[in-house]
Each structure stands twice: as C-alpha cells, then as structure tokens.
Amino acid sequence: MALSPAFVAAPGPWANPPLRGAKASNGGDPRPADASKIPLTEAAVAAIALGAAASATAKFGASGRARRSAVARCAEGKFAGGLIGNESAFSSFDYNFDPLGIAERCPQYLPWFREAELKHGRICMLAWVGLVVPEFVRIPGPPACYEAPIVDAYKACIGGETWNQGPENWGPLIQVFCWVGLIEMLSSFPKYVSREGLTLLNAGDYRIGLQFLPKDSEKAKEMKLKELKNGRLAMLAFGGAITQTVLSGTGFPWMYAEGKEATAGCLASSVPKMSTKSSIGSSRVAMKGQFNEAPAGGYKMSKSVPFLPASPALEGYAGEEDGFDPMGFSLAVDIRWLREAELKHARVCMLATVGWIATDLGMRVPGEVFKVSTIDAHDVLVKFGAMPQMLVWFGYAELFGFLAIVKMMEGQTDRKPGDFGLRAFYPKDEKGQYDMQMRELRNGRLAMLAFSGIVTAAVLTGRPWPFFATKPEISDGTNFASGSTLCGSGTTKATGRGATISAKALEASKSLPFLPKPQNLEGWVGEEQEFDPLQFSDTFDMKWLREAELKHGRVSMLATVGFITQQYVAFPGFPTTSQNQLEQFWLAPAPAWATLIFLVGFIESSSYGGKITMLDMFEDTDREPGDFNFGKDKLNGKTEAEVKDLKLKELNNGRLAMMAIGGMVHHNLVVNGPLFPTFPAGWVGPQDSWKTDSFMTFIYSGGV
C-alpha cells in the first residue's frame, strides 16, 4: 500500500538521498544475504524494533531540522506553509480548512501531518475498492478466510480467536502485516533519518510513479491535488462504507434488506430483530398494512420517505409505520436514547408553543418585570435573576430523568422511553394507549417545528402572535393554566420480553415508579417508601448510611428551629446588628466558633471511641445505627409497632428538615435578607442572588 502512486513533489537536491540503515550490534553493516535467512517471525520482531529505533532517531535528530524548515516556510505568510489542498473545488477562492488551527499552533509538525494525510488517503482509496470488489470477485484460498463476509473477514483472516496463541494459528493477514512493516521500513524510515529529514517538499513522496507525472508544473500540481482530494474523500467514504456494512449486515450497496440482520459490531446492538408477528392485537395488524411492503428478498421502504428504506431499528416503537429516519440515526445510536430525547424535546416544545402564544395574547404573571415582549423575556429574566432559580429546579428534576434512562439502558427496569409512571387520563386498552402515544409523538414533532417557526417569525416581524396583527394591550390575566400528561411512549412490543404497552417498570420503586426498587432496604425503617434514587445502598454499608442520615436529620431539625429563633433571640455577647441569619453566622465571636468546633469534635470522637470511618464505625459492636443511648428509656413499655412508628416519624421529620434548612438558606440568598418576612419591603427580585463571598474570601478580607 505504501508503494501506490505517490504524491510527487518537484525534484530537489534531496531527490536521491543515500539509504542509510542502522548499524549492527557489532558495529558492522547488516548484509542482505543474512537478512534473507531470517525466519518470518523474527523478521516481524526486527521490523517492530527497527520502527521504535526510527521513531527515537527521528524525534531527536531530524525533527529539529524539519521543525526549522517548516517554521521558516510558515513565516512566509502562506497558509499551512504553502501546502496545496486548500483550494476550493467550487469557487476561485481558498477555503483554508483548518478548524482546529493546527497549521498555526503546530507549524513544526506540518510535514508529518501531510505525510500522514497522504498515506491514510492512499490506503483508504485502496481499502474502499477492496471493500467492494470481494462482493463480486474472490481470491482462491482457505474458505475460512477467503470466503468470509466482509464484516468478519478481519477476524477470520488473522487466525480467529486463537491467533495469539502461537504462529501455528496465524492466518494470511499476518503475512500482510509483515509485508506492510517491511515496506514501511524500506520507504519511510530512510526518509526520516536522511540528512534533510521529513520536510514539506518530500512529505508523501516515495519516488514512485514519476513516469505518470506531467512535465508541466500546473498539470503536475493538478494531479497532486486530485490525489489529495480523492484521498480525503476516500477516508470519509471508507468510514461510512464500513459503518453501513456493520449496521446493515449486507454487502454492497449496503442497503437494509428485509430479513437480513447485522450480526457483528457494537453499533448493531440497538437494531431489534425484525418480525412480522402481531404483538398488540388488531390495531397492530392494521398498522402493519400501512408499510410499503416489498417482495420477498427486497427492501421495506419508508412510508414518509418512499425513496429510502425504512430503518429496522424503529420496529416495535410508536411511529414505526411512518418509517421516518432519513439520516439513519436509529442505526448508529441506541433507539431508546433517541426516543427519550425526542419525547423530552417534544414535550418541552409543546409547552413552549402554548406558552409563547398565551403570553402574546396577554396571559402574564402579575408584576412589572413580566410586562415585556416575549422576544425580550429571556434576557430580562436573566438580568432579573429568575432564570438561575428555574435552572436549579430543572436540574434537580433532570437528575431523576437521567437516573431513569440510565437504569433503563442498563436493563435494570422494563421502563419504556419517556415513561415517568404518570397515568392520569391514560387509556386502559392497548389500542387507546398506542393511539395516545402516536398523538403525543406527532404533536410533539409538530411542536418542535412550530416553535422554531414561531421564534423565527417573531424575530423577523417584531410582532406578537400571529405575527401579522397589531400588538394587543398587555393585561394582568391570571387565568393561565396548562398541563400535560406524560403518558410515556411504551412500545408496541418489548423485544425478547413479550411485555405489553401498559407494563410498568420491573420492581419499580413506590416513591419513584420510573426507577428500580432498591434491593438493600429490606428490614430497615422507612423501607416502605423504597426511596434510594442514587442506589447508595447498593454501594455503601447500609449501617453507615443510616447513621449518617439520622445524624444529618437530627442536626437539621435543630438547625431549622435555630434558624427561625435566632432572628428574634440572641445569646448574651452575640451581635444583634442584623436579622439575616446568614450574616449572623459570619458575625459570631471567634471564641464561640472555637467552642462550637471543640464540642462537636469531642462529641464525634467520644461517641464512636475514635472509630469514625465507614470501615470501622460498626466494628466489634452490635449497636444500631443512630442509637447513642440517649432518651432510649422513653421507648420502655411500648410495643414493637409503636417503636417503629416513632423511629419512622423521626426519620421522615429529619428528611423534611434537611430539605427545609436548605430552602431557608436558599431563601435568604435570594432575597438577600432575613427569613421573615418572606418578601422584604422594597424587594424587586433576585438580583445578585449568587454574589456571596466564600469563607476564605471572608477570612482574607479581614472579616474574622
């Protein structure tokens, strides 16, 4: 492959450099006669060793000269040192394609980049031809290799699964590797270690094919440009061809024939097995009739794009009868992830479309800040400080959505893409469920297009909806209501499981029905809620987790009471200059801080006898998590059910208190004031909500 017709530069003083090889270990020159006697396996090892030596020599020797040469050429002000290939094929100007700016940032490596580009381009031109020709002509040889499908040819020709267990298991491809290594050493290595080294002039030039190079300089440049651009095209073409081969499981032209399945490659994992069986009754059978069926052995064509084949990855999902996937995304990316993203974007766009039209018609949240045009609303609310608050809560909700899809992709649940367990107004029968899924999907797709069009029309016309009427007067309407039923997109069938559309997630959590039920909460107080979305109980010691939860819950219950009380009550010696609890936190006297830290540290250490890590906290003890023998006598005389009820109340109140103290702190940050009143006098919005100094900033500024 390295000896294919070369990219030939104009002749120069480096045209015939002396071929200098490595010296033998005894100081003598290696003899060709001796080299011919070396066995094949030893020759391969020698070639690898020689390649390592060449890399080291080129790095510390010729690279310095090449770097100086390249830098000198780039200093002339030409793009990429004046290398050809930046000319546009469709216009007279140069497009200078270099999105990463490598030519400017790494000019010393330009010769190496051009050498690598030409070499890869030539190989890919041969490789693409080699991918197509075996579909029509095969070289005679062992059937295991020479008759193998294109996708499996590499593994078969290298020797199968046992190729690395000894030379006796090697296949014909090993010989190809050895010849490629030999050609590399005889062609590239001498150029790298020559006096001139690798330069912009000799990059890609192996002094082969000179007889085909035109004498005219312009014609020669044109031929070089053709080779370069054809090589670039071949690199893209071969990548696409091999991908299409793996996905379709068919030969050239790699289209999706009905009845053929991809049997190799990681990208084929998301393509479900095609089936002609009905799975949801009469509606499913009727739906099947809507496909553009093809004769046996032909292609199933898309109904929405009739000149393209339908993707088999869509089978079993709502909307499969449309067969719409012209870009083939469902064959390259897991269809579950695609459908999850599609439904999420669709639902957001349906709400966004309704919201845009409703606000243009005068339905506004009361307040002066909201009396702006819909186009300006985003920027105004960002400046107002409301958008960060929304993003926080959206991010919190998105976390649970992320967990839901991760558990679905890992196979821990039978959840369908987009299904969050909400069943309000959801039909009970399968046909009704499928019809609702189709309505949601199609309305969502329409909404994605509609919202894009609405925004574009609004910006271009500068008018409210419907963008050709006069601007209506703004009212303070309060009858703004919208809702959506996230009924999910349960598939018409679950491949390999035989589940129905209405099936919920396997072992679903009661509190979060779109996540799996935690497996390690059994026997613990609070197990009824089945709440452990991050599955900490599967990773960490449950005793340590419950100990930490109870401790944080108790501290938070005290903190909520203290947070409210300290606005009105202060210990002697503590400043009362501010009612904002967060400011009081910083204004506390240094002795009070020292006392608090000492007491907390002493209680922590003495409570566990110095064992405070997860590994040794419950070592050599049968103590229950959270039991410090404090107030335990209050449980005497109570039944087991009553004791469990008290423990559950403490646990739930602690969980509520942890959220409450977080909300209180957040409130004070937003209003930049005390907890009460909720909205201080003169408050105009959450401006500068997040501009709060860190503890170390406060220390350095002399606050303590």
ABEGO torsion letter per residue (X at the ends): XAABBBBBBBBBAAABBBBBBBBBAAGBBBBAAAAAABBAAAAAAAAAAAAAAAAAAAAABAAAAAAAAAAAAAAAGBBGGGBBGABBAABABBAGBBAAGAAAABAAAAAAAAAAAAAAAAAAAAAAAAAAAAAABBBBEBAAAAABBAAAAAAAAAGEAAAAAEAAABBAAAAAAAAAAAAAAAAAAAAAABAAEBBAAABGBAGBGAAABBABAAAAAAAAAAAAAAAAAAAAAAAAAAAAAAAAGBBOAGBBBBGBBBABEAAAAABBBBBABBAAEAAAAAAAAABBBBBBGBBBBBAABAABBBBAAABGBBGAAAGBBAAGAAAABBAAAAAAAAAAAAAAAAAAAAAAAAAAAGBBBBEAAABBBAAAAAAAAAAAGAAAAAAAAAAAAAAAAAAAAAAAAAGABABBBGBAGBABGBBABAAAAAAAAAAAAAAAAAAAAAAAAAAAAAAAAGBBOAGABBBBBBBABABBBBBBBBAEBBBABBBGAGBBAABBBBGBBAABAABBBBAAABGBBGAAAGBBAAGAAAABBAAAAAAAAAAAAAAAAAAAAAAAAAAABBBBGBBAABABAAAAAAABBAAAAAAAAAAAAAAAAAAAGGBABAAAAABGBABBBGBAGBGAAAABGBBAAAAAAAAAAAAAAAAAAAAAAAAAAAAAAAAGBBAOBABBBGBAEABGAABBBBAAAAAAAGAX
